[in-house]
Amino acid sequence: MEDITAIIIDDEIDAIEVLKFKLELTCPWINIIGYSQDPQEAIKLIRNKKPDILFLDIEFEKEKMAGFTLLEEIDHIPFQLIFTTAHEEHAIKAFRVQATDYLLKPIVREQLLAAVNKAIHNLGRDSVRDKTLSSLSKIELPTATGLIFVETKDIIYAEVFNKTTHIYFVDKSTISMNRPINSLEEKLEKTSEHFFKPHQSYLINLRHVTEWIRGDGGYLLLLNEHQVPVAKNRKTHLLKIWKTNT
């Protein structure tokens, strides 16, 4: 099956690189066949490459030409148009030119995926959407030097202590971040249904639970033989989840 092709036009190289990373992470089957910061160069690129999807910034601060003006120069090329901009006041005009979607920076991965899905549907390539269920299997985690992308299935559990969240993986590696465990929980809720918070200090991957030891709340034995307590008020919820998934 052929990948969907895309071109990114933005006057800021950092914005281009961020969108490329998010597309690679969220929609790895999108083939980015070109990008440009220069409007005139972009017109030639779009005419020559004829992408399926065009990601277009609206305002080019260093150039006289705006995104809307650029569109007038490339009429009749049947791409799906997704605007990427920091300026929400252009939304109405964007949809007047029949844009597929309008994404505000900083772009959220879930909104990016939804916009790409719309484009795929409009292109009549719905079968490609089957890939999207697994495309969010990775999440980004902040590190001292930038970001690291990890597979959610490889996370055994996370624990917070001393105001630091520590994440433990099947390969016995650990990542620590100065973020609350709730922020990790929010990320994982959007990518997987297998994570559960049995206690305010813990977040676990239910696929890596090997045993539940009963008690007031009891505790869970994980793949790495670590024991995680289950709060009394979370016990019933945990049982319901297991019944639903077994």
C-alpha positions in Angstrom: 0.0 0.0 0.0 1.3 3.4 -0.9 2.1 5.9 1.8 0.4 9.3 1.9 2.7 12.0 0.7 3.0 15.4 2.3 4.8 18.8 2.0 5.4 21.2 4.8 5.6 25.0 4.2 6.6 27.3 7.1 8.9 30.2 7.4 10.4 28.9 10.6 12.7 25.9 10.3 12.1 25.0 14.0 8.4 24.7 13.3 9.1 22.5 10.3 11.3 20.2 12.3 8.8 19.9 15.2 6.0 19.0 12.7 8.2 16.5 11.0 9.0 14.8 14.4 5.3 14.8 15.4 4.3 13.3 12.0 7.0 10.6 12.3 5.8 9.8 15.8 2.1 9.9 15.2 1.7 9.1 11.5 4.8 7.2 10.5 3.1 6.2 7.2 3.1 9.8 6.1 5.9 10.3 3.6 7.2 13.8 3.8 8.5 14.5 0.3 9.6 18.1 0.8 9.5 21.2 2.9 10.4 24.9 2.3 10.6 28.2 4.2 10.5 30.3 1.0 7.0 30.9 -0.7 8.4 31.0 -4.2 10.4 27.9 -3.8 7.3 26.3 -2.2 5.2 27.0 -5.2 7.7 25.1 -7.5 7.9 22.3 -5.0 4.2 21.8 -4.8 3.7 21.9 -8.5 6.5 19.4 -9.1 5.8 17.0 -6.3 1.9 17.2 -6.2 1.5 16.0 -2.6 -1.5 14.4 -1.1 -1.4 16.7 1.9 -0.1 20.2 2.2 0.7 21.5 5.7 0.8 25.3 5.3 1.6 28.1 7.7 -0.6 31.2 7.1 1.8 34.1 7.9 5.4 34.4 6.6 6.8 37.2 8.7 10.0 37.5 6.7 8.2 37.4 3.3 5.5 39.6 1.7 3.5 36.6 0.6 1.0 35.0 3.0 -0.2 31.4 2.9 -3.5 32.5 1.3 -1.6 34.3 -1.5 0.5 31.2 -2.1 -2.6 29.2 -2.6 -3.8 31.4 -5.4 -0.6 30.5 -7.3 -1.1 26.8 -7.1 -4.8 26.5 -8.0 -6.2 23.2 -9.3 -3.7 20.9 -7.6 -5.9 18.3 -5.7 -4.1 18.2 -2.3 -5.7 18.2 1.1 -4.9 21.5 2.8 -4.1 21.6 6.6 -3.2 25.0 8.0 -0.6 25.1 10.8 -0.6 28.5 12.5 -0.3 30.4 15.7 -3.0 32.8 14.6 -6.6 31.6 15.3 -8.1 34.7 13.8 -7.6 33.2 10.3 -9.8 30.2 10.9 -13.0 31.5 9.1 -11.0 32.4 6.0 -9.2 29.1 6.1 -12.4 27.1 5.8 -13.6 29.5 3.1 -10.7 28.2 0.9 -11.9 24.6 1.8 -9.1 23.7 4.1 -9.3 20.2 5.5 -8.4 21.3 9.0 -6.8 24.2 10.9 -4.2 23.4 13.6 -3.1 25.9 16.2 0.6 25.8 17.3 1.8 24.2 19.4 0.2 21.3 17.6 -1.3 18.5 19.7 -0.6 15.0 18.4 -4.3 13.9 18.8 -5.5 16.9 16.8 -2.8 16.2 14.2 -3.9 12.6 13.8 -7.6 13.7 13.5 -6.7 16.2 10.8 -4.7 13.6 8.9 -7.6 11.2 9.2 -9.9 13.8 7.6 -7.5 14.2 4.8 -7.3 10.5 4.2 -11.0 10.2 4.1 -11.3 13.0 1.6 -8.6 11.3 -0.5 -10.6 8.1 -0.6 -7.8 6.2 1.2 -9.7 5.1 4.3 -7.9 1.8 4.4 -4.7 3.6 5.5 -6.5 4.6 8.7 -6.2 1.1 10.0 -2.6 2.0 10.8 -3.6 4.9 13.1 -4.6 2.6 16.0 -1.0 1.6 16.5 0.6 5.0 15.5 0.1 6.4 19.0 1.9 3.6 20.6 4.8 5.9 21.5 4.9 8.9 23.8 7.5 11.6 24.3 9.1 12.1 27.6 11.2 15.1 28.6 14.8 14.6 29.5 17.6 16.9 30.6 18.8 17.2 26.9 15.4 17.2 25.1 12.9 14.5 24.4 13.0 10.7 24.3 10.3 8.6 22.5 9.3 5.3 24.1 6.9 2.5 23.3 4.1 2.4 25.9 4.1 -1.4 25.9 7.6 -1.3 27.3 6.6 0.6 30.4 6.2 -1.6 33.5 5.2 1.1 36.0 5.9 4.6 37.2 6.4 5.8 40.7 6.6 9.2 42.2 8.8 10.1 45.2 10.7 13.2 46.2 8.6 15.1 43.7 10.1 13.2 40.8 8.4 10.6 38.6 10.5 7.5 37.9 9.5 5.3 35.0 10.6 1.6 34.8 10.9 -0.4 31.6 11.1 -4.1 30.6 14.7 -3.7 29.6 15.4 -2.7 33.3 16.2 0.9 32.2 14.7 3.9 34.1 13.8 7.4 33.1 13.2 10.1 35.7 11.4 13.4 35.1 10.5 16.4 37.1 6.8 16.2 36.2 3.9 15.0 38.3 2.7 11.4 37.7 -0.6 12.8 36.6 1.0 14.3 33.5 2.3 10.9 32.5 -1.2 9.4 33.2 -2.8 12.0 30.8 -0.4 11.0 28.0 -0.9 7.3 28.5 -4.7 7.6 28.6 -4.7 8.9 25.0 -2.5 6.1 23.7 -3.4 2.9 25.7 -6.2 1.4 27.8 -3.8 -0.8 29.7 -2.6 1.7 32.3 -4.1 2.0 35.8 -3.4 4.0 38.9 -3.8 1.7 41.9 -2.4 4.2 44.3 -1.8 7.9 44.2 2.0 7.3 43.9 1.9 4.6 41.2 0.8 4.1 37.6 1.1 0.5 36.3 0.8 -1.3 33.0 -1.8 -4.0 33.5 -0.1 -6.2 30.9 2.9 -6.5 33.2 1.0 -7.6 36.3 1.8 -11.2 37.2 -0.1 -11.6 40.5 -2.5 -9.8 42.8 -2.0 -10.5 46.5 -5.3 -10.0 48.4 -5.6 -7.8 51.5 -7.4 -4.7 52.5 -6.5 -3.4 49.1 -3.7 -5.9 48.5 -0.8 -5.4 46.3 0.2 -6.2 42.8 3.3 -8.2 41.8 4.8 -6.9 38.6 7.0 -8.4 35.9 10.1 -7.1 37.4 9.0 -8.5 40.8 8.3 -5.1 42.3 5.3 -4.9 44.6 2.8 -2.0 44.1 0.1 -1.3 46.8 -3.5 -1.1 45.9 -5.5 1.6 47.7 -8.8 0.4 49.3 -10.8 2.8 47.2 -9.2 1.6 44.0 -9.7 -2.1 44.5 -13.3 -2.3 43.1 -12.3 -0.2 40.1 -9.3 -2.6 39.4 -11.5 -5.6 39.5 -14.0 -4.1 37.1 -11.2 -3.4 34.6 -9.9 -6.9 34.8 -13.4 -8.3 34.3 -13.8 -6.1 31.2 -10.5 -7.1 29.7 -10.6 -10.8 30.3 
